[in-house]
Amino acid sequence: MKLLMAANWKMFKKLDEAALYAKELAKLAQNLPPDREVALFAPFTALRVCADNLGASVALGGQNCYPAAQGAFTGEISPDMLLDCGCSHVLAGHSERRSIFGEDDAFIGKKCAFALSSGLKVLLCIGERLEERDKGLLKTVLERQLSGDLSAVPDTVSDGDLAIAYEPVWAIGTGRVAKAADILEAHAVIRAFLERRFPALGKKMRILYGGSVKPENAAEIIALDNVNGVLVGGASLQIDGFSRIVLAGNA
Ligand code: PEP
């Protein structure tokens, strides 16, 4: 299984910055180590310009979508619109969507199933808040999120179409990285869940880590068991830093 090295720009970058970055990323992707792939999750407004400049070697994704084909949903974007802009991927369940926009597991579950049935690959983000971790609820929270968010996903989903990003909320944008033991524990919980939920495919689904990944810590993180890539927010905003992450640990 190849590592997936993914950038999440969040609500950053206007068209000119996006185009320049995408050109540089496309160059990097020409000479990727054979064990890895790259994806870029850009704001809606930058998707088309990214698609035009990325070339085929970088997967492009939306940061969100609404679970309907079209309709009276002012301000929303459908999976089909993302596909039309050149996307192959979409994020679901990012902690900022959960905490700022009140998305719950029932809604995220609809989004995952609808996006997959529309032909997008889904990177589902899950993770516990600090108070939940402190109460010893890591496994409970991760399993609750996985079971709600994946409830309507067919058992036969292709292993390449669904990946999970473990993103402890207390590590996102805080500079505080989970320790190796924390990442190993959480990823083992997620792997066990996936193997139960998707008996034929769960062992082959990618589990990414996200939360203050930087060029300095990426190599150590991707070397851990059950870590199949990283999802990078802040440190993906500069192409130099993200390039170092993409190539991390490559001898
Ligand atoms: C993210 O937004 O998914 C993320 C992990 O952010 P950061 O790398 O800034 O912690």
Residues whose N, C-alpha, C, O or C-beta is under 5 A from the ligand:
A	BS01	PEP	N8 A171 I172 G173 T174 G210 G211 S212 V213 L231 V232 G233 G234 A235
